[in-house]
């Protein structure tokens, strides 16, 4: 496993990281989830991403239990705040940030997280208030660094303009061969301010693994067939998308790797990306995905892949 520095921080994170959206504490059986976390450590994955809203606290609670007893310097953990935790608890106000960081730390059984991220932008709270609250979280020692997810360039610039505030070190956008929107403005802006990307859905909910074939039923026990995890993948399961992904398979074979590894290596070709977050319901999925770290692939193959998927859109 290779490691990259996260933005302007002193954190070195594994190029492939373990996510917990839709999986741990919710969609994956406890014993398999525990096996995935254990295998992640064996593979050299040191970066774990979660959020308070994942399972309304269930993912954080699960991680708090399985990480207990591991040396604190053996992992880098990130969580997030914004989405509703109750009818009244939501957003990025000072009161909410103060309340939610404490609740997250309690569930995680930690005295601090390494990275505290705004899960989305809160247009109902002045950015000055949000940044002051995040700055206080860092200066109180409850988080080492701060980041954001899915903010527009204008929102990022507004936060960077707040005088005296802690500096963001990470951006967490959706980014994959099938979803390249961050390349236009977000990545260049972040590069200029020493903010790294932590990519979510780098395999487009698993579609870029190649397991879903055009015209065929989804494989049994795949994310697409799961009641708890399948709702977000449906927009990707379009004939044009699946046909394009099928056409990528020979390129991965030529590169001497699986399609998942090829797709993750494409993400990691971008120097501004610090880590690609993968979800896993089985340890062997992690083993395959971890194999993407450090892969050297002919850029000409990536160019062919980009041409194949150009213009392919998922359903609205």
PyMOL commands that set and color helices and strands:
alter all, ss='L'
color gray80, all
select helices_A, chain A and resi 30-42+58-67+72-74+94-108+127-139+153-160+181-183+186-192+204-209+223-225+234-236+239-255+259-268+283-290+299-309
alter helices_A, ss='H'
color red, helices_A
select strands_A, chain A and resi 3-5+12-14+16-19+47-49+76-81+113-118+143-149+168-172+196-199+273-278
alter strands_A, ss='S'
color yellow, strands_A
deselect
rebuild
show_as cartoon
